[in-house]
Amino acid sequence: MKTWTRGKKFQSEIISGQNKANFGEIPDSSEEIQAIYDQLSDTERDAYLEGGTITLLNFNIGDAMGELGLEGIEALSGIVEEDLLWMAPPPGVHVTITGDSVVYVALISALTSGRVFVTALGIILVFAGLLVIYRDLLKAITPVITMAMVVGWSGGLMYFTGIEYTPMTATLGALILAVGSEYSILMMERYFEERDKGCDPEEAMQEACIKIGKAIATSGLTTVFGFAALIVSPFTITSNFGLITVLDVILALLATFVIFPPIIVTLDKYRKKGKTSTNHTTGPVQVEVIY
């Protein structure tokens, strides 16, 4: 963790404390400060000083990612910020907490805080695109409902397994929405082809699963085996991404064959029932009696 500070007064505090220059005492004049600067080697000046107004202060917190984790680093940054409020630097001095760990935590927070919005936006765009193409509410909403369930299952799976969100896993919601919707759309297209042939909903879905189920399963398993290679990666981020992707694709296949069929059959029956009821008109009945 690093802190950038501005101001010669604060620089002198750091230099006197870190390098024990001036016997650990804060210099009283700018001449003494300049004398301390002159004692430093070029390496130290390049590493910790930039000009006469910026100083870098290093805090050694060890293996931050391994020992503290994202939550620990974020909590530590909050503690430092609280300390700065209680022990404010001198006037004209500005302190900024930075460093690889802090930047990484900020990046992860930005990605994970926006992942819900990105996923929701993806669902809306997929629904809008299907609605424009099919001009049929049932065909547009059914694949979206199924994949929204998979996205929820994926989030729950990561929570219970303790896998943290990273810049790679944070995008899985949109990825699975795209991949899984393809499976549902293919199944739906085959279902309505059988319906157009005169099959009832249950029979049409059974025929669709038989005729296109093997192709969907083969495509899904190919994706699973491809991403499974990432699991053996020595990098934790890549390995977790491969593991979660494999599990999500399996969930998408499961939803396509288990969740999607009853949803579309039920909604199709409901729509057909609604059309049938609206076709029955009510009005005065004329009875002709013949003697």
For each residue, the residues with C-beta under 8 A, 3 or more apart:
1: 58 59 61 64 73 76 77 80 97 98 99 101 102
2: 56 57 58 59 97 98 99 102
3: 56 57 59 80 95 96 97 98
4: 54 55 56 57 95 96 98
5: 10 11 14 54 55 57 89 93 94 95
6: 10 53 54 55 92 93 94
7: 10 11 53 89 90 92 93 94
8: 11 12 30 33 52 53
9: 12 13 90 93
10: 5 6 7 13 14 55 89 90 93
11: 5 7 8 14 15 33 49 55
12: 8 9 15 16 26 27 32 33 36
13: 9 10 16 17 26
14: 5 10 11 17 18 48 55 57
15: 11 12 18 19 21 33 36 37 40 55
16: 12 13 19 20 21 22 24 25 26 27 36
17: 13 14 20 24
18: 14 15 57
19: 15 16 36 39 40 44
20: 16 17 23 24
21: 15 16 36 39
22: 16 25 26 27 32 36
23: 20
24: 16 17 20
25: 16 22
26: 12 13 16 22
27: 12 16 22 32 33 35 36
28: 32
29: 32 33
30: 8 33 34
31: 34 35
32: 12 22 27 28 29 35 36
33: 8 11 12 15 27 29 30 36 37
34: 30 31 37 38
35: 27 31 32 38 39
36: 12 15 16 19 21 22 27 32 33 39 40
37: 15 33 34 40 45 49
38: 34 35
39: 19 21 35 36
40: 15 19 36 37 44 45 49
41: 44 45
42: 45 46
43: 46 47
44: 19 40 41 47 48 49
45: 37 40 41 42 48 49
46: 42 43 49
47: 43 44 56
48: 14 44 45 55 56 57 58
49: 11 37 40 44 45 46 54 55 56
50: 53 54 55 56
51: 54
52: 8
53: 6 7 8 50
54: 4 5 6 49 50 51
55: 4 5 6 10 11 14 15 48 49 50
56: 2 3 4 47 48 49 50
57: 2 3 4 5 14 18 48
58: 1 2 48
59: 1 2 3
60:
61: 1 64 68 76 101
62: 67
63: 66 67
64: 1 61 67 68 72 73 101
65: 68 69 70 73 101 104
66: 63 69
67: 62 63 64 72
68: 61 64 65 71 72 73 76
69: 65 66 72 73 164
70: 65 73 74 104 105 108 164
71: 68 74 75
72: 64 67 68 69 75 76
73: 1 64 65 68 69 70 76 77 101 102 104 105
74: 70 71 77 78 105 109
75: 71 72 78 79
76: 1 61 68 72 73 79 80
77: 1 73 74 80 81 97 102 105
78: 74 75 81 82
79: 75 76 82 83
80: 1 3 76 77 83 84 97
81: 77 78 84 85 97
82: 78 79 85 86
83: 79 80 86 87
84: 80 81 87 88 89 95
85: 81 82 88
86: 82 83
87: 83 84
88: 84 85
89: 5 7 10 84 93 94 95
90: 7 9 10 93
91:
92: 6 7
93: 5 6 7 9 10 89 90
94: 5 6 7 89
95: 3 4 5 84 89
96: 3 4
97: 1 2 3 77 80 81 102
98: 1 2 3 4 102 103
99: 1 2 102 103
100: 103 104
101: 1 61 64 65 73 104 105
102: 1 2 73 77 97 98 99 105 106
103: 98 99 100 106 107
104: 65 70 73 100 101 107 108
105: 70 73 74 77 101 102 108 109
106: 102 103 109 110
107: 103 104 110 111 167
108: 70 104 105 111 112 164 165 166 167 170
109: 74 105 106 112 113
110: 106 107 113 114
111: 107 108 114 115 165 167 170 171
112: 108 109 115 165 170
113: 109 110 116
114: 110 111 117 118
115: 111 112 118 119 165 170 171 173
116: 113 119 120
117: 114 120 121
118: 114 115 121 122 171 173 174
119: 115 116 122 123 151 173 174 177
120: 116 117 123 124
121: 117 118 124 125
122: 118 119 125 126 173 174 177 178
123: 119 120 126 127 144 147 148 151 177
124: 120 121 127 128
125: 121 122 128 129
126: 122 123 129 130 143 144 147 177 178 181
127: 123 124 130 131 140 141 144
128: 124 125 131 132
129: 125 126 132 133
130: 126 127 133 134 139 140 141 143 144 185
131: 127 128 134 135 136 137 140
132: 128 129 135
133: 129 130
134: 130 131 139 140
135: 131 132
136: 131 139 140
137: 131 140 141
138: 141 142 264 267 268 271
139: 130 134 136 142 188 192
140: 127 130 131 134 136 137 143 144
141: 127 130 137 138 144 145
142: 138 139 145 146 184 188 260 263 264 267
143: 126 130 140 146 147 181 184 185 188 260
144: 123 126 127 130 140 141 147 148 181
145: 141 142 148 149 263
146: 142 143 149 150 180 184 255 256 259 260 263
147: 123 126 143 144 150 151 176 177 180 181 184 252 255
148: 123 144 145 151 152 177
149: 145 146 152 153 255 259
150: 146 147 153 154 176 180 248 251 252 255
151: 119 123 147 148 154 155 173 176 177
152: 148 149 155 156
153: 149 150 156 157 251
154: 150 151 157 158 172 173 176 244 247 248 251
155: 151 152 158 159 173
156: 152 153 159 160
157: 153 154 160 161 244 247 251
158: 154 155 161 163 164 165 169 244
159: 155 156 162
160: 156 157
161: 157 158
162: 159
163: 158 169 240 243 244
164: 69 70 108 158 169 240
165: 108 111 112 115 158 169 170
166: 108 169 170 237 240 241
167: 107 108 111 170 171 237
168: 171 172 237 238 240 241
169: 158 163 164 165 166 172 240 241 244
170: 108 111 112 115 165 166 167 173
171: 111 115 118 167 168 174 175
172: 154 168 169 175 176 241 244 245 248
173: 115 118 119 122 151 154 155 170 176 177
174: 118 119 122 171 177 178
175: 171 172 178 179 245 248
176: 147 150 151 154 172 173 179 180 248 249 251 252
177: 119 122 123 126 147 148 151 173 174 180 181
178: 122 126 174 175 181 182
179: 175 176 182 183 223 249 252
180: 146 147 150 176 177 183 184 248 249 252 255 256
181: 126 143 144 147 177 178 184 185
182: 178 179 185 186
183: 179 180 186 187 216 219 220 252 253 256
184: 142 143 146 147 180 181 187 188 255 256 260
185: 130 143 181 182 188 189
186: 182 183 189 190 212 215 216
187: 183 184 190 191 208 209 212 213 216 256 260 261
188: 139 142 143 184 185 191 192 260 264
189: 185 186 192 193
190: 186 187 193 194 207 208 211 212
191: 187 188 194 195 204 205 208 264
192: 139 188 189 195 196 204
193: 189 190 196 197 208
194: 190 191 197 199 203 204 205 207 208
195: 191 192 198 199 201 204 268
196: 192 193
197: 193 194 204
198: 195
199: 194 195 203 204 207
200: 203 204
201: 195 204 205 265 268 269 272
202: 205 206 265
203: 194 199 200 206 207
204: 191 192 194 195 197 199 200 201 207 208
205: 191 194 201 202 208 209 261 264 265
206: 202 203 209 210
207: 190 194 199 203 204 210 211
208: 187 190 191 193 194 204 205 211 212 213
209: 187 205 206 212 213 257 261
210: 206 207 213
211: 190 207 208
212: 186 187 190 208 209 215 216
213: 187 208 209 210 216 217 257
214: 217 218
215: 186 212 218 219
216: 183 186 187 212 213 219 220 253 256 257
217: 213 214 220 221 253 257
218: 214 215 221 222
219: 183 215 216 222 223
220: 183 216 217 223 224 249 250 252 253 256
221: 217 218 224 225 253
222: 218 219 225 226
223: 179 219 220 226 227 249
224: 220 221 227 228 246 249 250
225: 221 222 228 229
226: 222 223 229
227: 223 224 230 231 242 245 246 249
228: 224 225 231 242 246
229: 225 226 232 242
230: 227 233 238 239 241 242 243 245
231: 227 228 239 242 243 246
232: 229 239
233: 230 238 239 242
234: 239
235: 238 239
236: 239 240
237: 166 167 168 240 241
238: 168 230 233 235 241 242
239: 230 231 232 233 234 235 236 242 243
240: 163 164 166 168 169 236 237 243 244
241: 166 168 169 172 230 237 238 244 245
242: 227 228 229 230 231 233 238 239 245 246
243: 163 230 231 239 240 246 247
244: 154 157 158 163 169 172 240 241 247 248
245: 172 175 227 230 241 242 248 249
246: 224 227 228 231 242 243 249 250
247: 154 157 243 244 250 251
248: 150 154 172 175 176 180 244 245 251 252
249: 176 179 180 220 223 224 227 245 246 252 253
250: 220 224 246 247 253 254
251: 150 153 154 157 176 247 248 254 255
252: 147 150 176 179 180 183 220 248 249 255 256
253: 183 216 217 220 221 249 250 256 257
254: 250 251 257 258 259
255: 146 147 149 150 180 184 251 252 258 259 260
256: 146 180 183 184 187 216 220 252 253 259 260
257: 209 213 216 217 253 254 260 261
258: 254 255 261
259: 146 149 254 255 256 262 263
260: 142 143 146 184 187 188 255 256 257 263 264
261: 187 205 209 257 258 264 265
262: 259 265 266
263: 142 145 146 259 260 266 267
264: 138 142 188 191 205 260 261 267 268
265: 201 202 205 261 262 268 269
266: 262 263 269 270
267: 138 142 263 264 270 271
268: 138 195 201 264 265 271 272
269: 201 265 266 272 273
270: 266 267 273 274
271: 138 267 268 274 275
272: 201 268 269 275 276
273: 269 270 276 277
274: 270 271 277 278
275: 271 272 278 279
276: 272 273 279 280
277: 273 274 280
278: 274 275
279: 275 276
280: 276 277
281:
282:
283:
284:
285:
286:
287:
288:
289:
290:
291:
